Amino acid sequence: MSDVPPPAPPHRARVDLPDWMRHPEPPRRTPGRRLSDLVDRVPALAAARRRMWARQGRTRFDDRHPALAAIGSFVFVAVTATLLVVGMLHLAWAIRQHRI
């Protein structure tokens, strides 16, 4: 047995990241973020939010009610798809009748 240490892993060259990756833009001010900031600034709303989170156990609706969420999603998708197909058929009919 020798006391020679194992060879070191090969050195990886340092990657110079572009400036936009080193200093990204701040997050966009979406309506959801603005509303969240408003709730955080008003103490009564912030307290209500904390109470609601504590009551819900900070879980999402579809985690708490998976069957109801699945049924609701199915109905939403079915209605949306039906409306799109009926709209497309109406548009095709109107084109064939030379109304458009």
C-alpha contacts under 8 A as a table, 3 or more apart, distances in Angstrom:
res1	aa1	res2	aa2	distance
17	L	21	M	6.25
17	L	22	R	6.50
18	P	21	M	5.49
18	P	22	R	6.50
19	D	22	R	5.02
19	D	23	H	5.96
19	D	24	P	7.92
20	W	23	H	5.32
20	W	24	P	5.20
20	W	25	E	7.60
21	M	24	P	5.54
29	R	33	R	6.07
29	R	34	R	6.46
30	T	33	R	5.27
30	T	34	R	6.27
31	P	34	R	5.02
31	P	35	L	6.07
32	G	35	L	5.13
32	G	36	S	6.10
33	R	36	S	4.94
33	R	37	D	6.07
34	R	37	D	5.07
34	R	38	L	6.20
35	L	38	L	5.01
35	L	39	V	6.23
36	S	39	V	5.09
36	S	40	D	6.18
37	D	40	D	4.99
37	D	41	R	6.18
38	L	41	R	5.14
38	L	42	V	6.40
39	V	42	V	5.44
39	V	43	P	7.64
39	V	45	L	5.22
39	V	46	A	5.44
39	V	49	R	7.93
40	D	43	P	6.88
40	D	45	L	7.09
40	D	46	A	5.16
41	R	46	A	7.34
42	V	45	L	5.44
42	V	46	A	6.19
43	P	46	A	5.05
43	P	47	A	6.09
44	A	47	A	5.16
44	A	48	A	6.19
45	L	48	A	4.98
45	L	49	R	6.12
46	A	49	R	5.04
46	A	50	R	6.27
47	A	50	R	5.10
47	A	51	R	6.20
48	A	51	R	5.07
48	A	52	M	6.09
49	R	52	M	5.08
49	R	53	W	6.15
50	R	53	W	5.08
50	R	54	A	6.10
51	R	54	A	5.06
51	R	55	R	6.11
52	M	55	R	5.09
52	M	56	Q	6.13
53	W	56	Q	5.11
53	W	57	G	5.83
53	W	58	R	4.88
53	W	59	T	7.98
54	A	57	G	5.07
54	A	58	R	6.41
55	R	58	R	7.73
56	Q	59	T	6.06
59	T	63	D	6.31
59	T	64	R	6.77
60	R	63	D	5.19
60	R	64	R	6.43
61	F	64	R	5.14
61	F	65	H	5.97
61	F	66	P	7.76
61	F	69	A	7.53
62	D	65	H	5.07
62	D	66	P	4.78
62	D	68	L	7.67
62	D	69	A	5.30
62	D	70	A	7.92
63	D	66	P	5.65
65	H	68	L	5.51
65	H	69	A	6.16
66	P	69	A	5.11
66	P	70	A	6.05
67	A	70	A	5.10
67	A	71	I	6.17
68	L	71	I	5.18
68	L	72	G	6.03
69	A	72	G	5.09
69	A	73	S	6.00
70	A	73	S	5.12
70	A	74	F	6.11
71	I	74	F	5.11
71	I	75	V	6.19
72	G	75	V	5.20
72	G	76	F	6.13
73	S	76	F	5.12
73	S	77	V	6.13
74	F	77	V	5.23
74	F	78	A	6.00
75	V	78	A	5.08
75	V	79	V	6.05
76	F	79	V	5.33
76	F	80	T	6.08
77	V	80	T	5.12
77	V	81	A	5.97
78	A	81	A	5.24
78	A	82	T	6.04
79	V	82	T	5.11
79	V	83	L	6.14
80	T	83	L	5.21
80	T	84	L	6.24
81	A	84	L	5.10
81	A	85	V	6.17
82	T	85	V	5.19
82	T	86	V	6.05
83	L	86	V	5.17
83	L	87	G	5.92
84	L	87	G	5.09
84	L	88	M	6.12
85	V	88	M	5.07
85	V	89	L	6.17
86	V	89	L	5.07
86	V	90	H	6.10
87	G	90	H	5.08
87	G	91	L	6.13
88	M	91	L	5.05
88	M	92	A	6.16
89	L	92	A	5.05
89	L	93	W	6.11
90	H	93	W	5.02
90	H	94	A	6.11
91	L	94	A	5.08
91	L	95	I	6.18
92	A	95	I	5.12
92	A	96	R	6.25
93	W	96	R	5.15
93	W	97	Q	6.21
94	A	97	Q	5.12
94	A	98	H	6.20
94	A	99	R	5.21
94	A	100	I	5.99
95	I	98	H	5.04
95	I	99	R	5.98
95	I	100	I	5.30
96	R	99	R	7.69
97	Q	100	I	7.93
